[in-house]
Amino acid sequence: MSLSDDESVADAICSRAGCRACAQWRIDWRNPRIHSADRTKTWVACDDHRDYLRGFLEARDFPVVVAPLGSAEAAR
């Protein structure tokens, strides 16, 4: 999904397994064991699952940045 495309952002569904809620947050992350610093992955989350998904990634010591889904640049 291209997060710069307004239509895709409006239609984004939470990345949590089984959740069909509209996403309002972007979670940018990477696995430093297999990804270089310039390679990130993006999950999207609803309000209910933002903290769960962030915690899942942080528990694995992955660098994580959470920002509102529509923001042009993730807050660091």
C-alpha positions in Angstrom: 0.0 0.0 0.0 1.3 3.4 -0.9 0.6 5.7 2.1 1.0 8.8 0.0 -2.2 7.9 -1.9 -5.1 9.7 -0.2 -7.6 7.0 -1.3 -5.5 4.2 0.1 -5.1 6.0 3.4 -8.9 6.5 3.6 -9.4 2.8 2.9 -6.6 1.4 5.2 -7.6 -1.5 7.4 -5.9 -2.3 10.7 -3.0 -4.7 10.4 -3.9 -6.7 13.6 -5.0 -10.2 12.7 -8.8 -10.4 12.5 -9.4 -6.7 12.9 -11.4 -5.0 10.1 -11.5 -1.5 11.7 -10.3 1.6 9.8 -6.7 2.4 10.5 -5.8 5.8 11.9 -2.1 5.2 12.7 1.0 4.2 10.8 3.6 2.1 12.5 7.0 2.2 10.7 9.4 -0.5 11.8 12.4 -2.6 10.7 14.1 -5.8 11.8 17.7 -4.7 12.2 19.0 -8.3 11.9 17.8 -8.5 8.2 17.0 -4.9 7.1 19.5 -2.0 6.5 18.7 1.3 8.3 17.1 2.7 5.1 14.6 -0.2 4.8 11.4 0.1 6.8 8.1 -1.7 6.8 4.8 -0.1 7.6 1.8 -1.5 9.4 -1.4 0.4 10.0 -3.5 0.3 13.1 -6.8 1.4 14.6 -7.0 3.2 17.9 -7.7 -0.1 19.7 -4.6 -1.9 18.4 -2.0 0.8 18.1 -0.4 0.1 21.4 -0.6 -3.7 21.0 1.2 -3.6 17.6 3.8 -1.2 18.9 4.4 -3.4 21.9 4.7 -6.5 19.8 7.5 -4.9 17.8 9.2 -3.2 20.7 9.3 -6.5 22.6 11.5 -7.8 19.8 13.8 -4.7 20.0 12.8 -3.5 16.5 13.0 0.3 16.0 9.4 1.6 15.9 8.0 5.0 14.9 4.2 5.6 15.3 2.5 8.6 13.7 -1.0 9.5 12.5 -1.8 7.7 9.3 -2.2 10.8 7.1 1.0 12.4 8.2 3.6 13.0 5.5 6.5 12.2 7.8 6.5 10.0 10.8 7.3 11.6 14.1 10.6 10.4 15.6 
